[in-house]
Amino acid sequence: MKSTFKGLTHTTPFPNILIDEVMPRLKDTSWRVLCVVVRQTLGWQDASGSRKERDWLTRSQLKARTGRNSEAIALAIDTLVRQGYIIAQNGKGVLLKTPQERRKNRGRIYYGLSEYWQQRIGVKEYRKSEQLPVLAGTVFREHPRKTERVTGRKANTTKETETKKEMAFSPEVISFVEVFQKEAQEHKIEPDVILSHGAHDRLLRWLQKTEAEKQAQILQKYFCSKELSIMRQNYSLHAFANLCNILTP
């Protein structure tokens, strides 16, 4: 049978990757808000064929177009911003990363897909200078394999085994590290935020399946813990990545 959908107009090019990879990770309201952001950016094209990178959206518009209340929308926006799916900016292009910054903003708030996801879907040409930033003091470390039994003395190390390899975190982990450090400051702790590749992947999987509210509860539980294994590692991010699934009820 021949297709009757020739010359479709008034349509939004919706990237497959958002449906295939992102939709299963998000709660209902977060997905609805993301869909509206995609509609208001990728759904508009100028004479040169370029798509909009951001659009001004009011809370009332988001309520009407998602069918959700203000509280649910605020939580969804916070989740999408923290996990690196969208950005929120004021009229001057300054990022509004936290709910407090967005509430204090007196002017318009513009929303768009993050640069990372613009690159993933091909809206922006990938450039090496546009890689996700590594947070200050946050690196991946390749941990050398243990070649001897654990004893009371320190294992022999070389400059080669102590070499740190820096690379960009996933957007979800970048956002979480900021929250992790703030929670640590509340408890007057200065933990390491170094991650191995394996620990990063474990943490990422936990973030993708755990709601933001539950994440905050587990963080508080972690920094209040008196478990010897946690205290010995000074409440490090690496220790949290290894324990987050155990701490989650």
C-alpha positions as CSV (number, residue, x, y, z in Angstrom):
1,M,0.0,0.0,0.0
2,K,1.3,3.4,-0.9
3,S,1.9,6.0,1.9
4,T,-0.6,8.8,2.1
5,F,1.7,10.9,4.3
6,K,3.5,12.8,1.6
7,G,4.5,16.4,2.2
8,L,3.6,16.5,5.9
9,T,3.6,20.0,7.3
10,H,3.2,21.5,10.8
11,T,5.2,18.7,12.3
12,T,8.1,18.6,14.8
13,P,11.2,16.4,14.0
14,F,11.3,14.4,17.2
15,P,14.7,12.6,17.6
16,N,14.5,8.8,18.0
17,I,17.2,8.8,20.7
18,L,14.9,10.8,23.0
19,I,12.1,8.3,22.6
20,D,14.4,5.2,22.7
21,E,16.8,6.2,25.5
22,V,15.4,9.1,27.4
23,M,11.7,8.4,27.7
24,P,12.2,5.1,29.7
25,R,14.3,7.0,32.3
26,L,11.9,9.8,33.0
27,K,8.8,10.2,35.1
28,D,5.6,11.2,33.3
29,T,5.7,14.9,34.1
30,S,9.4,15.2,33.3
31,W,8.8,13.6,29.9
32,R,5.9,15.9,29.2
33,V,7.9,19.0,30.0
34,L,10.8,17.7,27.8
35,C,8.3,17.1,24.9
36,V,7.1,20.7,25.2
37,V,10.7,22.0,25.1
38,V,11.4,19.9,22.0
39,R,8.2,21.2,20.4
40,Q,9.1,24.9,21.1
41,T,12.7,24.5,19.8
42,L,13.1,21.8,17.2
43,G,9.5,22.6,16.1
44,W,10.5,26.0,14.8
45,Q,12.7,26.5,11.7
46,D,13.9,29.8,10.1
47,A,14.5,30.5,6.4
48,S,18.0,29.1,6.6
49,G,16.8,25.8,8.0
50,S,18.2,26.4,11.5
51,R,16.2,25.2,14.5
52,K,15.6,27.3,17.6
53,E,18.0,26.6,20.5
54,R,15.7,27.9,23.3
55,D,12.3,29.4,23.8
56,W,10.6,31.5,26.5
57,L,8.1,29.4,28.4
58,T,5.9,30.6,31.3
59,R,4.7,28.4,34.1
60,S,1.1,28.9,32.9
61,Q,2.0,27.7,29.4
62,L,3.7,24.6,30.8
63,K,0.7,23.9,33.0
64,A,-1.7,24.2,30.0
65,R,0.5,22.1,27.7
66,T,1.4,19.3,30.1
67,G,-1.8,19.1,32.0
68,R,0.2,19.1,35.3
69,N,0.2,21.5,38.3
70,S,2.9,24.0,39.2
71,E,4.5,21.8,41.9
72,A,4.8,18.8,39.6
73,I,6.2,21.0,36.8
74,A,8.8,22.7,39.1
75,L,10.0,19.2,40.2
76,A,10.2,18.1,36.6
77,I,12.2,21.1,35.5
78,D,14.6,20.6,38.4
79,T,15.1,17.0,37.5
80,L,15.6,17.8,33.8
81,V,18.1,20.6,34.5
82,R,20.0,18.6,37.2
83,Q,20.3,15.5,35.0
84,G,21.5,17.6,32.0
85,Y,18.6,17.1,29.6
86,I,17.6,20.8,29.4
87,I,19.0,24.2,30.4
88,A,17.1,27.2,31.8
89,Q,18.5,30.7,31.1
90,N,17.5,34.3,31.8
91,G,17.1,36.9,29.0
92,K,20.9,37.5,29.0
93,G,21.8,33.8,28.6
94,V,22.9,33.3,32.2
95,L,22.2,29.7,33.3
96,L,19.6,29.3,36.1
97,K,20.8,26.0,37.5
98,T,18.9,25.8,40.8
99,P,15.2,26.3,41.8
100,Q,16.3,29.2,43.9
101,E,17.9,30.9,41.0
102,R,14.8,30.4,38.8
103,R,12.5,31.7,41.6
104,K,14.6,34.8,42.1
105,N,14.7,35.6,38.3
106,R,12.4,38.6,37.7
107,G,12.3,38.3,33.9
108,R,11.6,35.7,31.3
109,I,13.0,32.2,31.6
110,Y,14.1,30.4,28.4
111,Y,14.3,26.6,28.0
112,G,16.2,24.5,25.5
113,L,17.9,21.2,25.2
114,S,21.4,21.1,26.8
115,E,24.4,21.4,24.5
116,Y,25.2,17.7,25.2
117,W,21.8,16.6,23.9
118,Q,21.9,19.0,21.0
119,Q,25.1,17.3,19.9
120,R,23.7,13.8,20.5
121,I,20.7,14.5,18.2
122,G,22.8,16.3,15.6
123,V,21.4,19.8,15.9
124,K,24.8,21.1,16.7
125,E,28.0,20.0,15.0
126,Y,30.2,18.2,17.5
127,R,33.3,20.2,18.4
128,K,36.1,19.1,20.7
129,S,35.9,22.4,22.6
130,E,32.3,21.7,23.4
131,Q,32.8,18.5,25.4
132,L,31.0,18.3,28.8
133,P,33.2,20.1,31.4
134,V,34.9,18.2,34.1
135,L,34.1,19.7,37.5
136,A,36.9,21.2,39.5
137,G,38.6,18.4,41.5
138,T,36.5,15.7,39.8
139,V,38.3,13.1,37.8
140,F,38.2,9.5,36.8
141,R,41.1,7.5,38.2
142,E,42.2,4.2,36.8
143,H,42.8,2.2,40.0
144,P,45.8,-0.2,39.7
145,R,45.0,-3.9,40.3
146,K,45.9,-5.3,43.7
147,T,48.7,-7.8,43.4
148,E,49.2,-8.7,47.0
149,R,47.0,-9.5,50.0
150,V,45.8,-6.7,52.1
151,T,48.2,-6.0,55.0
152,G,48.8,-3.3,57.5
153,R,51.4,-1.7,55.3
154,K,50.8,0.4,52.2
155,A,50.9,-1.3,48.8
156,N,53.8,-0.3,46.5
157,T,52.9,2.3,44.0
158,T,54.6,4.0,41.1
159,K,54.0,7.2,39.2
160,E,52.4,5.2,36.5
161,T,49.8,3.7,38.8
162,E,49.0,7.0,40.4
163,T,48.4,8.7,37.0
164,K,44.9,10.3,36.8
165,K,43.0,10.2,33.5
166,E,40.6,13.1,33.1
167,M,37.5,12.8,31.0
168,A,34.0,14.3,31.0
169,F,31.3,12.9,33.3
170,S,27.9,12.2,32.0
171,P,25.5,15.1,32.5
172,E,23.5,13.3,35.2
173,V,26.6,12.7,37.2
174,I,27.9,16.3,36.8
175,S,24.6,17.6,38.2
176,F,24.7,15.0,41.1
177,V,28.2,15.8,42.1
178,E,27.2,19.4,42.8
179,V,24.3,18.2,45.0
180,F,26.7,15.7,46.7
181,Q,29.2,18.4,47.5
182,K,26.5,20.8,48.9
183,E,25.1,18.1,51.1
184,A,28.7,17.3,52.3
185,Q,29.2,20.9,53.2
186,E,26.0,20.9,55.3
187,H,27.6,18.1,57.3
188,K,31.0,19.9,57.4
189,I,32.7,17.1,55.4
190,E,35.1,17.5,52.5
191,P,35.0,14.2,50.6
192,D,36.9,13.2,47.5
193,V,34.8,13.2,44.4
194,I,37.1,10.9,42.4
195,L,35.5,8.1,40.5
196,S,36.7,5.1,38.6
197,H,35.0,4.2,35.4
198,G,33.1,1.4,37.0
199,A,31.9,3.5,39.9
200,H,30.8,6.2,37.5
201,D,28.7,3.7,35.6
202,R,27.1,2.3,38.8
203,L,26.3,5.8,40.0
204,L,24.8,6.7,36.6
205,R,22.5,3.6,36.6
206,W,21.3,4.5,40.1
207,L,20.6,8.1,39.2
208,Q,18.6,7.0,36.2
209,K,16.3,4.8,38.2
210,T,16.0,6.8,41.4
211,E,13.7,9.8,41.8
212,A,15.3,13.1,42.9
213,E,13.4,13.2,46.2
214,K,14.7,9.7,47.0
215,Q,18.2,10.7,46.0
216,A,18.2,13.5,48.5
217,Q,17.0,11.1,51.3
218,I,19.7,8.6,50.5
219,L,22.4,11.4,50.5
220,Q,21.3,12.5,54.0
221,K,21.3,8.9,55.2
222,Y,24.8,8.5,53.8
223,F,26.4,11.5,55.4
224,C,24.7,10.7,58.7
225,S,26.0,7.2,58.6
226,K,28.5,6.0,61.2
227,E,29.5,2.9,59.3
228,L,33.2,2.3,59.7
229,S,33.8,1.5,56.0
230,I,32.2,4.8,55.0
231,M,34.0,6.9,57.7
232,R,37.3,5.4,56.7
233,Q,36.8,6.7,53.2
234,N,35.8,10.1,54.5
235,Y,32.3,9.8,52.9
236,S,33.9,9.8,49.4
237,L,31.8,9.9,46.2
238,H,33.5,6.6,45.2
239,A,32.2,4.9,48.4
240,F,28.7,6.3,47.8
241,A,28.7,5.0,44.2
242,N,29.5,1.5,45.6
243,L,26.9,1.7,48.3
244,C,24.0,3.7,46.8
245,N,22.0,0.6,45.8
246,I,22.5,-0.9,49.2
247,L,21.3,2.3,51.0
248,T,18.2,2.5,48.8
249,P,15.3,0.7,50.4
